[in-house]
């Protein structure tokens, strides 16, 4: 709300502008146009309201809110055949689904009125070598309509595939290619599933836990061939073992501690010639 003094100042400006408009009739067209500028400004100021009405947004669970649990239960009640489990961790809702339920769940989240997650932020993989289905595929979705995010997780093994969501979300194309390149996860129905980060002819998948840190080949520029060549890896020094409880822990048996024997002092009168 404006104060009384501010309101009086605005009224005085309107009166001055009106007086300027009456004088503009006897002026030239160019001068009259400049004289009417304060009048237009005053009229625009009269159209503005002194009170601000908050903009209404659609209701959606906010962060740090128990409504996320309710929304997760709502999704679980809508898709009981496809959603296996829900969880809320650090204000982020996660849905756990089977591989054959990826497309139905994604279709629901994209098209349902109370979801509208129409944008894929990321598709990544996680490797758990001790599990039967060692790979976990994680989808991150964004709803611009409700300003909300959701995570969907599924699983896959080395010899099983996950349905591709690229036909539904074209933005997931390169994300799925990266997951295939780094982890070896196959996506059925992908229009162009090939490597995207590693070099042509690369063997293996670098982000798997069983992939060696040094890789299998080393790349260098051959001045004779005038091109980059890949050669078998040669280690000049083997890996050192740093698995110690203390940085100062002794490695190996070492030498026994031998006490220092100080030399006996020479007699006072004994001097070297």
N, C-alpha and C positions, 0 to 999 in steps of 0.2 A: 504494500500500500504506500502511496505517495504521502508525504507530509502536507500540512496546510500551506506552508510557504511555497513548496514546490508546485502545488496546485495553482496558487495565485500567479506564480511566475509563468506557468504555461498559459493561463488565461490572458495575461498581458501580452504574451507573444502572439496569440491569436488575434487580439485587437490590433496590434501593430501591423500584422500581416493583412488584415482586412482593410486598414487605412491605406496601405500600399497598393492594394488592388484597386481602390477607387481612384487613386492618382494615376494608375497605369492606363486608364482610358484615354487620357489626353497626351500620352507619350507615343513615340514611334513604335512600330510592331516589334523591333528587336529589343528596345528598352522595356516595353510592356511584358515581353516574355520573361526577361530577367526579374522583373518586379513581381511576377506571379509565382516565382519559386518559393518564397516563404509561405504563400497561401497553400500551395500543394503540400508543403511540409506540415503545415498546421492541420490540414484535413487528414493527412496520414496519421498524425499524432492523435487526432480525435477518434480514428478507427481502432487504435490499440487500446486494449483493456488494462486497467490498473491492477487487475488480479490475474495471477497465472494459474491455469488449470493443469494439474499433472497429467502427462500423457499416459493413456491406459495401454498396458501391454498384456498379452495373453498370460494366464497363470501357468507357471511351470515351476517344478521344484528348484529351489535355490541351493547354493552351497551351504554346508553346515546345517542342513535341514533334514528332519526325519521324513519329510515328504519324498525323499529319494527312495526310501524303503517302500513307501506306499505306491510310488510309481512303478517300482520293480515288481511288486505283487500284482499290480494292474496288468503289466505286460505278461506276467506268468499266468494270470487268469485268461488272458486273450489267446495265448499260444501255449497251452499246457502240453501239447504233443511234441513241441519243438524245443522249448527252453527247459534244460535240465536243472539249472541252478542259477541263482542270482546272488550277488554280493555287492556291498557298498564299502569301499575302502578309501579313506582320505577324500571323501566327498565325490567319489566317482563310481557310477553304477556300471556293473559288469554283468553280462549275460553269458552263460556257458551253454553251448549248443553242440550237437553232433554234426559231422560233416554234411550229412544229407539234409540238415535243417538250415544250412547257411542261406540258401536262396529264399525259402519262405520267410525266414526271420528278417532278412534284409529287405524284402519286398514290403513287409508290414511296417518296418521302421521308416522306410522311405515314403510310403503312400498314405499311412494312417493319419487321420486328422490330429490326433493327440501325440504324434511323434514328429513326422516331417524331417527326419534326418536325411537330407538330400545331398550331403557332401561328405566324401571320404577324406579324412585327414591323413591317414597312414594305414598301411598293411605291413606288418612285420612278423618275423618268426622268432621262436625261442627253442633252444635245443636242450632236452633233458635226456641224456644218453641212457639212464637207468630205467626209464619208463618203456612200456611196450609200444606206446605211440609216442615216440621221442620228440616229435615236433609239435609245437603249439603255434597256431596262427591267430594273430590278434588284429582286430579291425577297430579303428578309431573313427567314429562318426560324429558329425556336427550338424546341429539344427539351427540354422540362421533365424528361423521363424520364432523359436523359443529361447534362443541363446543358451543352448544346452548341449552337453556332450554325453556320449555313451560308448562303452567298449563291449565288443563281442569277441568271445574266444571259442575256438574249436581246436581239433587235434588231428594229427596225421602221422603215419608211419613212413618208413623209407619206401615201401612198395604200395602205398595208398595215395590217393589224390584228394584234393579239395575242390569243390566247384568254384569256378571263376565268377567274380562279381563284375568283371569288366563290361559285359553287355548291359548291366544295370547302371554301373557307375564308371563311365569312361576314364575318370581320374585315377582309378585303381590299376590301370594298365602297367605302368612302370613300377609301381609298388610290388605287384605280384611277380614281375620279372626279376626284381631285386631279391625277393624271397626265394625264388627258384635258383638264382645265381649264387646266393650266399649260403643257402641251406639245402638246396636240392628238393624243395617242396614242389610237387606237381599240381597244376591248376587245370582241371578239365574245362574245356570250352573257351580257353584263352585264345585270342586271335593271333598272337605272335609271341609264343613262350620261348624266348631265347635269352642268352646271357646279356647283361646290360652294363656291368662294371668290370668284369675280368676280361683278359685278352682273348683273342681268337685261339681256339685249341686248348684252352686252360682245362686242366684236369682237377677234379675235386671241388669242394665247396668250402670256402675259407672260414666261415663262421661256425662250422660244426666243431663241437668240443674235441673230437678225435683228429682234427686236422692239425698237422705240426705247425709250430709257430714260424719256422723258417720256410715252410713250403717244400716243394719238391724240386723246383728249378730256380735258377737265378737268371736275371735278364741283364744284358750289357750291350753296349754299342760296339760292333765289330768294324774297325777302321778299314780292314781289307775288303770286307763284303759291303761296306757302306750301308749297313742296316742294323737293326736291333735283333740280336739272336738270344735264344734261350738255351741254357746249358744245364747239365746236372749240377746240383748243389754240392759245393765243396766247403766243408767246415774247416777253417784254419785252426780253430780251437773248440774243443768240446764244451758242452754246457757246464757251467759251474752249479754246484748244489748250494742253494741259499736257504734250505729248509732247516733253520736253526731256531731254537727258542731265544737265543741271545745273539746280538751282533758280535759279541766278544768271545763267543764260545770257541774252544780250541778244536781244530780239525786234526784228526789222527792222534796217535799216541804222543808224538812230540818227544822232546828230550827231558830226562829227569832234572829236577831242579838241583843244581850243585851249589852249595853255600860258598860264598866268596871267602877266601882265606887272605887276610891282610898280611903283608910282609912285616916281619919283625923289625923294629927300629934298630939301626946300626949303632954301635957304641959311639959315645960322644967324641972320643979321641980318634976314631977311625975315619980318616979322610982320604979321598982319592988323590993320587999324585998327578 
